[in-house]
Amino acid sequence: MLKKLCNTLILLMFLLVLVGGAKSSLAINDVKDLKQVGIYEHLGENIPLDLEFYNTNNEKVALKSFFLEKKPVVLSLVYFSCPRVCNYATDGVVDVVNNLSSLNLGRDFKILTISFNSEDNPEIAGAKVQRYYESLSKEHFPKGNWHFLTGDKQSITKLTQSVGFKFKKEEEEFAHPSSLIIITPDGKISRYLNGIQHEAKDLKMALLEATNGEIGTSKIINKALLFCYQFDPVGKKYALQALNVVKAGGVMTLFGLGVFLTYFWKREKKISRKDGGFDN
C-alpha cells in the first residue's frame, strides 16, 4: 500500500514538473509578445509635426496645422474597426471631456484621434465622428475641434514610434495599449494618461501642466492648482502635495494677516486723528 502511494506521489510530481515547464514556456512567449505591445513614455520629446494624414473629407492635412492656435492637443491612437477596447477608450474621452470643469474643448484644447491601422479610411473615420458628435455636450463641443484622422503605414509608424506606442497585429485585430497623450502647444509630449477611463481632474491638470496654467478662465487659480498638485509616476494620477499645500496655506495666512494689520493700523490712525481733533 505504501509503495503504491509513493509511486502515485512520484507520478504526480512528474506531471507537475511537466505542467510547470509548459507554463514557464508559455510565460516566456507571453513576455516576448508583451514587449511588442505597450506604452514607452517619451516625455519632453517632439512629435513629427510635418507628418501628413487624411481628414474625414479625404484631404491631406499636416499635424502642424492642428497646433497653429497654440493650444494643447490630446492625442489618442486607436483603430476605427476595433470591436472592443478602442470604442470603450473613445467613450472614455467623451465622458472625461463632458465632466471637465473650467476647460472647454475648442476654446482651451483640441483632440486628435488617429488610427494606427493603415487599412482604415476617411469614410470609416467620418462615421466615428458622427457618433461622437452626438455624444458630447454641445457646450463642450464646438464643431471642428475633435479630429479623426487616417494615414498610410509610413506616417503611422513614424508617429507611433515618436510617442512610444507599440502595437501588434493578431489575425484581423490588433493588440495595443490605450492612452491619452498630452501634447504641448509647440508639439512636445507633456504627459501620458494611460488606461480607458480617466478622471476629469487628471485631464485638467495634464492640460494645465502642458501650458503652464495659461488656459482656462482663471490663470491665478490654475497656477495655484499646479503648485498644489503633482503627477504621481507610480499611481499615474495627479495627487495633492501636502508640503506644497502647507506652503500655500502659510502664504495665504501671512497675506491675510498683512491685510488685517494694515486695516487695523489705518483704522487706529484714523481714530487717533479724530480724538486729537476733539481735544483741541
C-alpha positions as CSV (number, residue, x, y, z in Angstrom):
1,M,0.0,0.0,0.0
2,L,2.8,2.4,1.0
3,K,4.7,1.5,-2.2
4,K,1.6,2.2,-4.3
5,L,1.2,5.6,-2.5
6,C,4.8,6.5,-3.2
7,N,4.5,5.6,-6.8
8,T,1.4,7.8,-7.1
9,L,3.2,10.8,-5.5
10,I,6.2,10.4,-7.8
11,L,3.8,10.3,-10.8
12,L,2.0,13.4,-9.6
13,M,5.3,15.2,-9.0
14,F,6.4,14.3,-12.5
15,L,3.2,15.6,-14.0
16,L,3.6,18.9,-12.0
17,V,7.1,19.3,-13.4
18,L,5.8,18.8,-16.9
19,V,2.9,21.3,-16.4
20,G,5.2,23.8,-14.7
21,G,7.6,23.6,-17.6
22,A,4.8,24.1,-20.1
23,K,3.6,27.1,-18.1
24,S,7.1,28.5,-17.9
25,S,7.5,28.2,-21.7
26,L,4.1,29.9,-22.2
27,A,5.1,32.7,-19.9
28,I,8.3,33.3,-21.8
29,N,6.4,33.5,-25.0
30,D,3.9,35.9,-23.4
31,V,6.6,38.2,-22.2
32,K,8.1,38.3,-25.7
33,D,4.7,39.3,-27.0
34,L,4.2,41.8,-24.3
35,K,7.4,43.6,-25.3
36,Q,5.9,44.3,-28.7
37,V,2.8,45.9,-27.1
38,G,2.7,48.8,-24.7
39,I,3.5,52.5,-23.9
40,Y,7.1,53.5,-23.7
41,E,7.0,57.1,-22.5
42,H,8.9,59.8,-24.4
43,L,8.3,62.7,-22.2
44,G,9.7,66.0,-23.4
45,E,10.3,64.8,-27.0
46,N,8.8,66.4,-30.1
47,I,6.3,64.6,-32.3
48,P,6.9,65.0,-36.1
49,L,4.5,67.8,-36.9
50,D,5.3,67.6,-40.7
51,L,3.6,64.2,-40.9
52,E,0.5,64.2,-43.1
53,F,-2.7,62.3,-42.5
54,Y,-6.2,62.3,-44.1
55,N,-9.2,64.0,-42.5
56,T,-12.8,62.8,-42.9
57,N,-13.1,64.8,-46.1
58,N,-10.2,62.8,-47.6
59,E,-8.0,65.9,-47.6
60,K,-4.3,65.6,-46.7
61,V,-3.5,67.6,-43.5
62,A,-0.2,68.1,-41.7
63,L,-0.1,67.6,-37.9
64,K,1.3,71.1,-37.5
65,S,-2.0,72.6,-38.8
66,F,-3.7,71.5,-35.6
67,F,-1.1,73.5,-33.5
68,L,-1.5,76.8,-35.2
69,E,-3.7,78.2,-32.5
70,K,-1.1,77.4,-29.8
71,K,-3.4,75.2,-27.8
72,P,-2.5,71.8,-26.2
73,V,-3.7,68.7,-28.0
74,V,-5.0,65.4,-26.6
75,L,-3.8,62.6,-28.8
76,S,-5.5,59.2,-28.8
77,L,-4.3,56.3,-31.0
78,V,-7.0,53.7,-31.9
79,Y,-8.2,51.8,-34.9
80,F,-11.7,52.5,-36.2
81,S,-12.6,48.9,-36.9
82,C,-11.7,47.9,-33.4
83,P,-14.6,45.8,-31.9
84,R,-13.9,46.5,-28.2
85,V,-11.2,48.4,-26.5
86,C,-11.0,51.4,-28.9
87,N,-14.7,52.0,-28.6
88,Y,-14.5,51.9,-24.8
89,A,-11.5,54.2,-24.8
90,T,-13.1,56.8,-27.1
91,D,-16.3,56.6,-25.0
92,G,-14.0,57.4,-22.1
93,V,-12.8,60.5,-23.9
94,V,-16.4,61.6,-24.3
95,D,-17.1,61.1,-20.5
96,V,-14.0,62.9,-19.3
97,V,-14.4,65.9,-21.7
98,N,-18.1,66.2,-20.6
99,N,-17.1,66.3,-17.0
100,L,-14.2,68.9,-17.3
101,S,-14.7,72.0,-15.2
102,S,-13.5,75.4,-16.4
103,L,-11.8,74.0,-19.5
104,N,-13.6,73.6,-22.8
105,L,-12.9,71.7,-25.9
106,G,-12.1,74.2,-28.7
107,R,-11.5,77.2,-26.5
108,D,-8.7,75.6,-24.5
109,F,-7.6,72.4,-26.3
110,K,-8.1,70.1,-29.2
111,I,-8.4,66.4,-29.6
112,L,-6.7,64.3,-32.3
113,T,-7.9,60.6,-32.7
114,I,-5.7,58.9,-35.2
115,S,-6.0,55.4,-36.5
116,F,-2.9,53.2,-36.4
117,N,-4.4,50.8,-38.9
118,S,-3.4,51.8,-42.4
119,E,-6.4,50.0,-43.8
120,D,-8.8,52.4,-42.1
121,N,-10.1,55.2,-44.4
122,P,-11.7,58.6,-44.2
123,E,-15.2,57.1,-44.7
124,I,-14.9,54.9,-41.6
125,A,-13.4,57.8,-39.7
126,G,-16.4,60.0,-40.7
127,A,-18.8,57.5,-39.3
128,K,-17.0,57.7,-36.0
129,V,-17.1,61.5,-35.9
130,Q,-20.8,61.5,-36.4
131,R,-21.3,59.1,-33.4
132,Y,-19.1,61.1,-31.1
133,Y,-20.5,64.5,-32.2
134,E,-23.9,63.3,-30.8
135,S,-22.4,62.0,-27.5
136,L,-20.6,65.2,-26.4
137,S,-22.3,68.0,-24.6
138,K,-22.9,70.9,-27.0
139,E,-21.4,73.4,-24.6
140,H,-18.1,71.4,-24.6
141,F,-18.0,70.6,-28.3
142,P,-17.9,73.3,-30.8
143,K,-17.5,71.5,-34.1
144,G,-14.1,71.2,-35.7
145,N,-12.0,70.7,-32.6
146,W,-12.1,66.9,-32.4
147,H,-10.4,65.4,-35.5
148,F,-10.5,61.8,-36.6
149,L,-7.6,61.0,-39.0
150,T,-6.3,58.1,-41.0
151,G,-2.9,57.6,-42.7
152,D,-0.5,55.5,-44.6
153,K,1.7,52.9,-43.0
154,Q,4.8,55.1,-43.1
155,S,3.2,58.1,-41.4
156,I,1.6,55.8,-38.8
157,T,4.9,54.1,-38.0
158,K,6.7,57.5,-37.5
159,L,4.0,58.9,-35.3
160,T,3.6,55.8,-33.1
161,Q,7.4,55.4,-32.7
162,S,7.8,59.1,-31.7
163,V,5.3,58.7,-28.9
164,G,6.4,55.2,-27.8
165,F,3.1,53.5,-28.8
166,K,3.7,49.8,-29.6
167,F,1.0,47.6,-31.1
168,K,0.9,44.2,-32.8
169,K,-1.4,42.8,-35.4
170,E,-3.0,39.5,-34.5
171,E,-5.0,38.0,-37.4
172,E,-7.8,40.5,-38.1
173,E,-7.3,42.6,-34.9
174,F,-4.6,44.4,-33.1
175,A,-3.1,44.0,-29.6
176,H,-2.5,47.6,-28.4
177,P,-2.3,49.8,-25.3
178,S,-4.7,52.7,-24.5
179,S,-3.6,56.1,-23.5
180,L,-4.3,59.8,-23.8
181,I,-1.1,61.6,-24.8
182,I,-1.0,65.3,-23.9
183,I,1.0,67.4,-26.4
184,T,2.1,71.0,-25.6
185,P,1.2,73.8,-28.0
186,D,4.6,73.6,-29.6
187,G,4.4,69.8,-30.2
188,K,6.2,68.3,-27.2
189,I,5.0,65.3,-25.3
190,S,4.0,66.5,-21.9
191,R,2.1,63.7,-20.2
192,Y,0.6,60.2,-20.6
193,L,-2.7,59.3,-19.1
194,N,-2.8,55.5,-19.6
195,G,-6.0,53.4,-19.5
196,I,-9.5,53.5,-20.8
197,Q,-11.3,55.6,-18.2
198,H,-9.9,58.9,-16.9
199,E,-10.8,61.3,-14.1
200,A,-11.6,64.8,-15.2
201,K,-9.2,66.2,-12.6
202,D,-6.3,64.3,-14.2
203,L,-7.0,65.5,-17.7
204,K,-7.5,69.1,-16.5
205,M,-4.2,69.0,-14.6
206,A,-2.4,67.5,-17.5
207,L,-3.7,70.2,-19.8
208,L,-2.8,72.9,-17.3
209,E,0.7,71.4,-17.0
210,A,1.2,71.4,-20.7
211,T,0.5,75.1,-20.9
212,N,1.9,76.2,-17.5
213,G,-1.6,77.2,-16.5
214,E,-2.1,79.6,-19.4
215,I,-5.5,78.3,-20.4
216,G,-9.0,78.4,-18.8
217,T,-10.8,81.3,-17.2
218,S,-8.7,81.9,-14.1
219,K,-4.9,81.7,-14.6
220,I,-4.3,82.5,-10.9
221,I,-6.3,79.5,-9.7
222,N,-4.6,77.4,-12.4
223,K,-1.2,78.3,-11.1
224,A,-2.2,77.5,-7.5
225,L,-3.5,74.1,-8.7
226,L,-0.3,73.4,-10.5
227,F,1.6,74.3,-7.3
228,C,-0.5,72.0,-5.0
229,Y,-0.9,69.1,-7.4
230,Q,1.8,67.0,-8.9
231,F,1.8,63.9,-11.1
232,D,2.5,60.7,-9.2
233,P,4.5,58.4,-11.5
234,V,3.6,55.3,-9.5
235,G,-0.1,55.8,-9.2
236,K,-0.2,57.6,-12.6
237,K,-2.5,60.2,-11.2
238,Y,-2.3,63.8,-10.0
239,A,-2.1,64.0,-6.2
240,L,-2.1,66.8,-3.6
241,Q,1.4,67.5,-2.4
242,A,1.0,68.0,1.4
243,L,4.1,70.2,1.8
244,N,3.1,72.5,-1.1
245,V,-0.4,72.8,0.4
246,V,1.1,73.8,3.7
247,K,3.4,76.3,2.0
248,A,0.4,77.8,0.1
249,G,-1.6,77.9,3.3
250,G,1.3,79.7,5.1
251,V,1.5,82.3,2.3
252,M,-2.3,82.9,2.4
253,T,-2.2,83.2,6.2
254,L,0.6,85.7,6.0
255,F,-1.2,87.6,3.3
256,G,-4.4,87.6,5.4
257,L,-2.5,88.7,8.5
258,G,-0.9,91.5,6.5
259,V,-4.2,92.8,5.2
260,F,-5.7,92.6,8.7
261,L,-2.8,94.5,10.3
262,T,-2.9,97.1,7.5
263,Y,-6.6,97.7,8.0
264,F,-6.2,97.8,11.8
265,W,-3.3,100.3,11.6
266,K,-5.2,102.6,9.3
267,R,-8.3,102.4,11.5
268,E,-6.3,103.2,14.6
269,K,-4.6,106.1,12.9
270,K,-8.0,107.5,11.8
271,I,-9.4,107.2,15.3
272,S,-6.3,108.8,16.8
273,R,-6.7,111.8,14.4
274,K,-10.3,112.2,15.3
275,D,-9.6,112.1,19.0
276,G,-6.8,114.6,18.6
277,G,-9.1,117.0,16.8
278,F,-11.7,116.7,19.6
279,D,-9.2,117.5,22.4
280,N,-8.1,120.7,20.6
